[in-house]
């Protein structure tokens, strides 16, 4: 082996030292690239979570509408009248059973 081959690592390190600003810029570019990839990944995660939340909101909205329809159907006058007559044995009073109260 020749003497120049033994000093090759030293020559490479000295060359890198002379171009230290280029190495710093290269390192900053690499860190910036990693940061861009990471923020893109996080953005995709947030978009995915947003989509799931929108689906959950739609599901809850449909359930709410169904509950409103059920409430409306349960409170219909004819249904209340039918239940009062059938289950509670209630009836409409006869005219002679009605009492009129006057407030002065």
DAMOBEL-V217994 format. One record per residue. N is the residue number from 1. RES is the residue in one letter. PHI is phi in degrees with one decimal (none if undefined). NEAR is the number of other C-alpha atoms within 8 Angstrom. Layout:
BEGIN
n: {N:N}
res: {RES:RES}
phi: {PHI:PHI}
near: {NEAR:NEAR}
END
This chain:
BEGIN
n: {1:2:3:4:5:6:7:8:9:10:11:12:13:14:15:16:17:18:19:20:21:22:23:24:25:26:27:28:29:30:31:32:33:34:35:36:37:38:39:40:41:42:43:44:45:46:47:48:49:50:51:52:53:54:55:56:57:58:59:60:61:62:63:64:65:66:67:68:69:70:71:72:73:74:75:76:77:78:79:80:81:82:83:84:85:86:87:88:89:90:91:92:93:94:95:96:97:98:99:100:101:102:103:104}
res: {X:X:X:X:X:X:X:X:X:X:X:X:X:X:X:X:X:X:X:X:X:X:X:X:X:X:X:X:X:X:X:X:X:X:X:X:X:X:X:X:X:X:X:X:X:X:X:X:X:X:X:X:X:X:X:X:X:X:X:X:X:X:X:X:X:X:X:X:X:X:X:X:X:X:X:X:X:X:X:X:X:X:X:X:X:X:X:X:X:X:X:X:X:X:X:X:X:X:X:X:X:X:X:X}
phi: {none:-88.7:-68.4:-69.7:-71.9:-71.8:-94.5:-59.2:-60.2:-67.3:-65.0:-64.3:-64.4:-65.5:-65.6:-64.2:-64.7:-68.3:-112.4:-63.5:-68.6:-65.1:-66.7:-64.5:-63.4:-62.4:-65.6:-64.4:-63.3:-64.7:-63.5:-64.1:-62.6:-64.3:-64.2:-64.5:-62.8:-65.7:-67.6:-64.2:-61.5:-62.7:-60.3:-64.9:-63.4:-66.1:-65.0:-62.6:-64.6:-60.4:-61.8:-63.5:-66.3:-65.0:-64.1:-64.5:-62.1:-63.2:-62.7:-67.5:-64.5:-64.2:-62.8:-62.1:-62.0:-64.3:-66.4:-64.4:-63.2:-64.1:-62.1:-63.2:-68.8:-74.4:-100.5:-63.4:-60.7:-63.5:-68.8:-62.8:-61.8:-61.4:-66.6:-63.9:-70.1:-79.8:-89.0:-108.8:54.5:-90.1:-147.0:-76.9:-68.4:-73.6:-55.7:-73.6:-91.7:-76.3:-123.0:-98.9:-109.4:-105.9:-108.9:-96.3}
near: {4:5:6:6:7:8:8:8:7:7:8:8:8:8:8:9:7:6:8:8:6:7:9:8:8:8:8:8:8:8:8:8:8:8:8:8:8:8:8:8:8:8:8:8:8:8:8:8:8:8:8:8:8:8:8:8:8:8:8:8:8:8:8:8:8:8:8:8:8:8:8:8:7:8:8:8:6:6:9:10:8:8:9:11:10:8:6:7:7:7:6:4:6:6:5:4:6:7:4:4:4:4:3:2}
END
